[in-house]
Amino acid sequence: MNLKFLRKISLSLLFILLASTILFAQDRKVTGKVVDQADGQGIPGVNVSIKGVPSNVSTNADGIYTIQVKSNADVLVFSYIGYIRQQTLVGTQSTINIKLVSDNKDLDDVVIVGYGTQKKTSLTGSVSTPNLKSVEDIPALNLTAALKGTAPGLSVSGGAQRPGQGTTVTIRNPVVFAKDGGQGTNPLFVIDDIIRTQADFDNLDINEIDNVSVLKDAEAAIFGVQGANGVILIRTKKGKIGAPKFNISNSLGVSTATIMPKMMNSLQLGTFSNDYTQASAYIQTTPGVPVDKFYDADGYLITAGVKGPTRLAAWYTPDELDYFSTHSHNYFDDAFGPAYVWRTAANISGGNDKVTYFIGGDFVNQNSNFKGINSYKYGLRATVEAKPAKGLVTSLSLNTNVGYNRSYWYKLTSTSESLDNDAASLQNVQPWQEYFINGNPVVMGEVIRVVMITSISSPSKIQTTILEAPIPRLIF
């Protein structure tokens, strides 16, 4: 009995001892060196860690590290600013050497400057290059609106409230010292080495752009006083040697309100108006001294028990409130709907060592949250380059844009004309107002003056129509 018991105890102790030996063998140190793949030099300060475990160590001045691992299944992670993050399985290795690859690939990119082109590695001036790849699918109506937030120092405002609205572009908060400065705070736009207007820049489609550079401060000095507010340089795409390449891009954007204004219905508004009027009648003019005034159900002011001679026109009687309970409209909610932006762009390019070509077109259509407000444009751009003789290059570029904008400038009583008055007028219309009762028009009150502007950019034409749109007022 005792022998059997001792045998069981011995086997258990042997198993525990063997498991401890295995675990101790796996808990070991791994060393190595981290070097730059380009020159083989050790990189100091590289972060070395076990994936999923808080165990960070850093390489020394020679790029050498030592880290304690728990298992052969551990994964070492090597990371350092400016280099691609690398991972490797420990396995049975006791020495792991790593070659980190530089992540600064964009330093070889070519940047357009005022006097030619430079690589980023040799660029010392203040130049920003927006990442066009990140915005090429944005369904914006113009190029300026698509470049919001893509480059430091480039500020773009406007162009989003109503279709066809222009944008304001500034570079590094410019200041105008002359009151008659025609350029104002606008930067200079240079498209394919030709000074153009912002309207020409807005007509470009993002798929037609090869490179955009924003020149600031002294970097724009080569353009003289015209570049005092900064310069935006644009290079459009051109054909490249090779087989024909066809690209097409489609995008659809939807714009709507996350939360709509909560409006009172007719009964709520009428009751609230009566409560406000009633409170203003018996408000105390002298603290502690009650005021014996109130309005009766018909809107007559009762003072010390004496009924006034005239009825308050702003008071809503029980009959009117009863009418409000069954006649109510939310004109703002009825008029507001989702707005859509549809964009389609296509281009084809190619050529050989003698002739290259690029042909692209785009169509953008944008409507508003309110009916009747919309904007669209068509664009076509073609570039052909030929080399008829050695050292001689000839090129031909054609572009055309046709745009259409329609918007309404409302003028309410005692206000100036504004695009935003379309929403303001709908919020101000009382919910019980009817345009027709039993098929008959109601008596009209104030008049809204509407200026409808329809513009076609090519051919240049502006048509202005003034409409008189009355607001109905229900008379009982």
N, C-alpha and C positions, 0 to 999 in steps of 0.2 A: 504493500500500500504506500509506504513512505517512499520507496524507490520510484513508483509511478508518479507520485506527486512531485518529487524532485526533478524527474525527467521533464514533466510539463513546464515547471518553473524555468528550467535550464533552456528549453526550446524558446520560451517567450522572451527571456533575456537576450538570447542569441539573435532573435528576429529584431528586437528593438535596437540592439547594437549595430546590426547590419544596416537598418534604415537610417540610423544616425550617421553612419559612415558615408552612405550615398548622399544624404542631404549636405553633409559637410564638404563632400567632393564637389557638389554643384555650386555651393556658395564660395565663389572664387573671384580673383581679380583679373581684369582684362586691361591691357595697356596697348598703346599704339601712338601713331603720329598723324596729324592732320596737316596736309600741305595744299598749296594752290596748284591746280592742274596746269596752269599756264607756265609757271617758272619753277615748280617743285619746292618752293620755300615754305617753311613751317608757318602756320597762321596762329598767332596767339589769341587767346580769349574766345575760342570757339566753344559754344555750349554743347556738352555731351550729356545725354540723359537716357534713361531706360524708358521706353514707350509705356505710358500709363502708370509710371511709378515716380514719385517725387525724389529724384536722386541726381540732381544736376551737378556736374563738375565742369571745369574749364581747362583748356589747354594752357600750358605755360608759355614762356617767351619763345621756345623752340617748337611749339605746336604739339608737345607731348602731353598725354593724358593718362590717368589711371582711374578705373571705375570698378566698383564691386558689383558683380552680377549674381543673381539668385538661381538662374536656370539656363540651360542651353537654349530654351525657347525665348529668352529675352531678346528684344530688338533695341539696338542702340540708335539714337537719333542725333544727328550732327547738324547744327544750325548756326549761321552767322550772317550778319547784315551784309548784303551785297552778293551773297552766294546762294545757290540752290540748295534747299534742305534735302538731306540724304538720310536713308535708313538702311540698316544692315542687320541680319540675323546673327546672333552670337555663335550658336552651334557649339562645336568643341574647340573653337579657336581661343587662344590665349593672347594673341597679338593681332590687332585689327588696325590697319593703316588705311586712311581715307584721303582721296583727292577731291577737293571741293571745286565745283565749276562756277565761274562767275555768272551772276544773274543780270549784269548790266549790258544786256544785248542791245538795248535801245540807244546806247552811246554811239553806236555806229550809224544811227539814222542820220539822214541829211536834213538840215534845217535851213529854210529860206531866210535870208537876211536882206537888208536893203541893198547890198552891193554884191549879191551872188548867193552862194550856198556854202554852208560849213557843216562839219560833223559835230555832233553834240560833245564829243570828247575835247574838241578844240574851241568850243564856243564859250566866250567869257562875257558877252553882252547880255542884257536883260531881254530875253526872248522866250515866249511861251508858245507851245505847240499843242493845241487841243487834240484829244484822242478822238478822231472821227469814227473809229470803229464802234465806240461805245454809244454813239448817237445816231448812227445811220438808219436805225429802225424806228426812231422816234417820229410819230406822225405829226410833225409840226408843219404849219403852213409856210413858214419861211426859214431860211438858214439861220438867221440871227437868233430866233427863238430856240432853235435846237442846240445852240452853243452855250446856253445858260449853265454856269457852274463847271465848265470844262477847262478853264485856264485861270490861274491866279492873276488877279488884277483886272480881269475882264468882267465888267458889270453889264448885265442885260436886264432891262425892265420893260414892262408893258408887253403888248402883243398877245395877251392871253384872255382878256376879258371879253372881247367881241371879235368875231371873224373878220379878218382883213385889217385889224388894227396894226399900226406900225410899232416898232420897238425903239427904245432909246439905248444906245451903246456908249459906254464910257470906258476909258482905260486909266486906272489909278487916280480917280477923282480929280479930273483936270479943273483948272480955274481960268476964267476968261477975264482979262483985264480991260479990254476995250468994249464999250457998250454997243458998238456997231460991228463987232466981229461976226462976219457972215457965217463962219464955220461953227461958232459956238463951242460946245464941248465935244462935238463929234470927232471921232478919229478919222484918219484918211484911209480910204479903201483903194487898194491897188490889185486889180485882177489881171493876171498874165502880163504884168509890167505896164499896164495902162491904168491911170487914175480914173476911177468910176465913182458912182454915187452909191449910197446905202441901198437904194431901191434896186439897183443892178445886183448888188450883193445878195439881197433877200430873194431875188428871183432864181438864184442858183439852187439846184437840188443837191442834197448831200452826196448822192451817188456820182455827181459830176466833179466833185472836189478831190484833188489828189493830195493837197497839203495846205494847211492854214498856219500862218505864223503871226503872233501878236508882238510887235516891236514896241518897247517902252523906253522912256527916258532918252539917254544919249544914243541908244541903238537906232532911234528914228531920226536922228539929227541929219542924216544924209538927204532927207526930204525937205529940209529947211523949215520955214515957219509953218508950212502946211502939215508937217508931222509933229507939231508941238503937243498935240493931244494924243499922240500915239498913232501907230499905223497897223492896219490889218492887211497882210499880204496873202493872196490866194493864188494857187496854181491849180488850174483845171486839168482833168485827165486827158491824156493823149494816147494814141495808138502805140502798141508795142509789137515788135517783130514776133511772129508766131501765127499759129492757126487762129481762125476767128473764134472769139470768146463772146458768149451771149449771157448777160446777167439780167435778172428780173427781180424786183422787190415789191412786195405788197404789204401794207400795214393798215390796220383799222384801230382807231382810238375812240373811246367813249368818255364823255364828260358829263357828269351829273352832280347833283347836290347830295352830300352825305346826310344832312339834316335840313329839312325844309322849315321855314318860319311857321310857327304855330299861331294861326290867326283865330280870333273870336268869331263865332257864328253870329247871325243877326240878333238872336235873342240875348246872347251874352253881351254883345256890344251895346244894345239898347238898355239893358239893365244896368250895365256898368256906367253908362252915361248918366242915367237917372240917379244912381247912387252918388256919383261925383257931384252932380248939381245939388242934390239934397244936402250933402255934407257941407258944401260951400255956403248954404243958406243959414244954417244954424251954427257955423263956426264962431267961437267966442272971440270978440274983439278986445275984451278986457278979461284977463285971467280971473277965473272964479265967478264971473257974472254970466249966468245963462242967457242965451239969446232965444226969444220966443218967436222963431220963424221956421217955417217948413213949407214944402210944396205938397199940394194935395195930389190925388191920382190923376187929375186932369191937367196939372201943370200950372195951377194958380198959386201964387205966394200967399200964405196965411201968416199975418203978423198980429200977434196978440189976439188971436181969434177972429181977426177981420180979413176977409178974402180980398185979394187984390183985383183991380179992374181988368187986367190983361193977362192972357195966358202966355207962358214962356214957350217960344217957338222951338227951342232945343229940347223940350221935354217930350218924352214918348208916352202916349196914353196907353191904357190897357188894350184898346182895340188895335193900336199899332204894334204893341208887343205880341199880341195874338197873331197878327199877320207875319211878324218876324219869325215866329216859331215854325212856320211852314214855308217860308221863302228866304232862303239863304244860299249864297254862292261864295266859293273861295276862288276868286278870279285868278289869283297868283298861281295857285296849285293847278288850276285848269289850263293855264297858258304855258306853264313850265314843263319841259320835257327833256329827255337826254339829247345831247349834241354829239354829232359824229364827225370824225376826221378820217377821210379815206385818201390814201396815197398809193400811187403806182408809179414805179420808175423802171425803165429798161434801157440797156445800152449794149452795143456790139463794138468790138475793137479787134484789131489784128493788123497784119501787114507783112512785108518782107524787107530786105535790106535797101530797097529803093523807095517804097511808099508805105506809110503807116496811116491808119485811120481810126477815128473814134466817133461814134454817132450815139447820142443818148436823148431820151425824152422822158418827161414826167408829167403827171397829172395829180393835183391835190384839190380835194373838195372838202370844205368845212362848213357846217351849218351851226346855228345857235340853239340855245335852250328855248328861244322864242321863235315862232314862225315868221318867215319873211326876211330873216337876217341870215345871209350866207355869203360865202366867198369861195372862189375857185380860180385855178390858174393852170394853163398848159405851158410847157416849156420844151424847146428843142435846141440842141447844141450839136454841132458837127465840126470836127477838126481833121484836116488832112495835111500830112507832111511828106514832101518828096525831096529826093536827092538826085537831081538830074545830072550833076557833075561832081567830081571830087572837090570837097571843101565848100560846096554850094548847097544850102538847104532852103527850100521854099515851103511856106505853110499857108493854109487858107482856113479861116475860122468863121463859122456862121452861127448865130444864135438868135432866137426869137422867143418872146414870152407874151402870152395873152392872159390877162387877169380880169376878174370881175368881182367887185365888192358891192354889197348892198347893206346899208345900216340906216337906222332911224335916230334922229336927234329930236327928242321930246322936250317941249318947254312947258312946264307947269306954271301956275299962277305964282308970280313973284320969284321965279327961279330962272336961271339961265339954261340955255340948251345944253343937253348932255346925253351921251349914250346910255348912262346909267338910269335915266329917268323912265325907261321902259319898266324896270322893276319897281321903281318908286311909285309910278302911277297906279300899278296894279295893287300895291299895298295900301294906297290911299283910297281906292274905290270902296265905298261902303257895301257890305255883303248883301244887303237887301235891295240894292239898286237893280232895276230891270231895264233892259233896252226896249223890250216890247211887253205889253200887257194885253192879253186877249187879241194879239195880232196887231195892236195899234201902238205907234211910237209914244213914248212918255215925254213929259216936259223936260227939256234939257237945261242943265245948269252951266257950270264953268266950261270953258273951251280949252282943249289942249292943242297947242300949235305943233304940228309935226313937220319936220324937214327931212324928206327922204333923199338921200344922196346915193346915186348909182354911178359908179365910175368904172370905166374900161381903160386899162392901161395901154393897150395897143389895139387899134389906133387910139391916140390920146383923146379922151372925150369925157366930159363931166356933165351929168344931167342932174338938175336939182328940181324937186317938186315940193311945193308947200301944201300940206293938207290941213284942214280944220277938223279935228276929231273931238266932238263934244263928249263930256262925261254926263251921263244921265243922272237926274235927281228925282226920286220918287216923291210925288206930291199927293198928300191925302186930302 
